[in-house]
Amino acid sequence: MQEAIRVAMEGVASGRGGPFGAVVVRAGQIVGRGCNEVTSKNDPTAHAEIVAIRKAAKSLGVFHLTGCELYTSCEPCPMCLAAIYWARVDRYYFGCTAQDAAAIEFADAVIHHELGVPPAERTIPAIGLMRSEALAAFEAWRAKADRVAY
């Protein structure tokens, strides 16, 4: 956790983005680290956890981080939480809470709320379109004998 906090502080000092840092650890060794780089990369997905997960996956040459733990300086937002689950991280630890982040204007409560609202009723409406055509890609995947499941 100390390293995640150090990376967050380094990110703030360098002006790369918000005050967030994360590290991925496997067998006691850091295999990925990242700070928030949203503003410096013009990438709304460049949260510390996402950056650290990407670096860990690349360094290990895998797309599942089973056997790894993630340390993050703040409770993950919904996007980062989903990434933690997709990466199959064994467990994660966090420092600051979502309420602490909201107190400095990093509020993600609206996203938590939106996840429980039917797609067509969300603040940003979600509209289904061309489902039958889109299902063709799913059928191609299902029929692909050499697919790599994840």
C-alpha positions in Angstrom: 0.0 0.0 0.0 2.9 2.3 0.7 4.0 2.0 -2.9 0.5 2.7 -4.2 0.4 5.9 -2.1 3.9 6.8 -3.3 2.9 6.4 -6.9 -0.3 8.5 -6.3 1.9 11.3 -4.8 4.3 11.1 -7.7 1.5 11.3 -10.2 0.1 14.4 -8.4 3.6 16.0 -8.4 4.2 15.3 -12.1 0.8 16.6 -13.1 -0.2 13.3 -14.9 -3.7 13.2 -13.4 -5.7 12.8 -10.3 -4.4 11.7 -6.8 -4.6 7.9 -7.3 -2.0 5.2 -7.4 -2.1 1.4 -7.7 0.2 -1.6 -7.8 -0.3 -5.2 -8.7 1.7 -7.7 -6.7 2.5 -11.4 -7.4 4.5 -13.5 -5.0 5.6 -10.5 -3.1 6.9 -8.7 -6.2 5.4 -5.6 -7.9 4.5 -6.7 -11.5 2.6 -3.5 -12.5 2.2 0.0 -11.1 0.3 3.0 -12.3 -0.9 6.4 -11.4 -4.0 8.2 -12.7 -3.1 9.5 -16.2 -6.5 10.7 -17.4 -5.6 14.3 -18.1 -2.0 13.8 -19.4 -3.1 11.0 -21.8 -6.5 12.5 -22.6 -7.8 9.0 -21.8 -10.9 8.8 -19.5 -10.0 5.2 -18.8 -6.5 5.8 -17.6 -7.3 5.3 -13.9 -4.5 4.1 -11.7 -5.9 0.6 -11.4 -6.4 0.2 -15.1 -2.9 1.4 -15.8 -1.4 -1.0 -13.2 -3.5 -4.0 -14.5 -2.5 -3.3 -18.1 1.2 -3.2 -17.1 1.0 -6.3 -14.9 -0.8 -8.3 -17.7 1.9 -7.2 -20.2 4.8 -7.9 -17.9 3.4 -11.4 -17.0 2.2 -12.1 -20.6 -1.3 -13.1 -19.4 -4.8 -11.7 -19.5 -5.8 -13.2 -16.1 -4.0 -12.0 -13.0 -4.9 -15.0 -10.9 -2.4 -15.2 -8.0 -2.1 -11.4 -7.9 -3.3 -8.8 -5.4 -3.9 -5.2 -6.2 -3.2 -2.3 -3.8 -4.9 1.0 -4.6 -4.7 4.3 -2.8 -8.5 4.7 -3.1 -11.6 2.5 -3.3 -12.1 1.6 -6.9 -14.7 3.3 -9.1 -17.2 1.1 -10.9 -15.0 0.9 -14.0 -11.9 -0.1 -12.1 -13.8 -2.6 -9.9 -15.1 -4.3 -13.1 -11.5 -4.4 -14.4 -10.4 -6.0 -11.2 -13.0 -8.7 -11.6 -12.2 -9.2 -15.4 -8.5 -9.5 -14.5 -9.4 -12.2 -11.9 -7.2 -10.5 -9.2 -7.3 -12.7 -6.0 -8.1 -9.7 -3.7 -7.6 -6.0 -3.5 -6.8 -3.5 -0.8 -7.7 0.2 -0.8 -6.7 3.3 1.3 -9.1 6.2 0.9 -12.9 5.5 0.6 -15.3 6.6 -2.1 -16.6 9.2 0.3 -13.1 10.6 0.7 -12.8 10.9 -3.1 -16.2 12.5 -3.3 -15.1 15.1 -0.8 -12.4 16.3 -3.3 -14.9 16.2 -6.2 -14.2 12.7 -7.5 -17.7 11.4 -7.1 -18.8 8.2 -8.7 -22.0 7.6 -6.8 -24.0 8.7 -9.9 -22.4 5.7 -11.9 -23.3 3.3 -9.1 -26.8 4.6 -9.2 -27.0 4.4 -13.0 -26.0 0.7 -13.0 -29.3 -0.1 -11.3 -31.5 1.9 -13.7 -32.9 0.3 -16.9 -30.7 1.2 -19.9 -33.3 3.4 -21.7 -33.9 5.4 -18.5 -30.3 6.3 -17.7 -28.9 9.8 -17.8 -27.0 8.8 -20.9 -29.7 6.7 -22.7 -28.7 3.3 -23.9 -30.6 2.2 -27.0 -30.5 -1.3 -28.4 -29.8 -1.4 -32.1 -29.3 -4.1 -34.8 -29.2 -6.9 -32.2 -29.8 -9.7 -34.8 -27.0 -8.5 -36.9 -24.7 -8.1 -33.9 -25.5 -11.6 -32.8 -23.6 -12.8 -35.9 -20.3 -12.1 -34.2 -21.4 -14.1 -31.2 -22.3 -17.0 -33.4 -19.0 -16.8 -35.2 -17.3 -16.9 -31.8 -19.3 -19.9 -30.6 -18.4 -21.7 -33.9 -14.7 -20.9 -33.7 -12.9 -24.1 -32.7 -9.6 -22.4 -31.7 -11.1 -19.6 -29.6 -9.3 -18.6 -26.4 -11.9 -18.4 -23.7 -11.7 -15.7 -21.1 
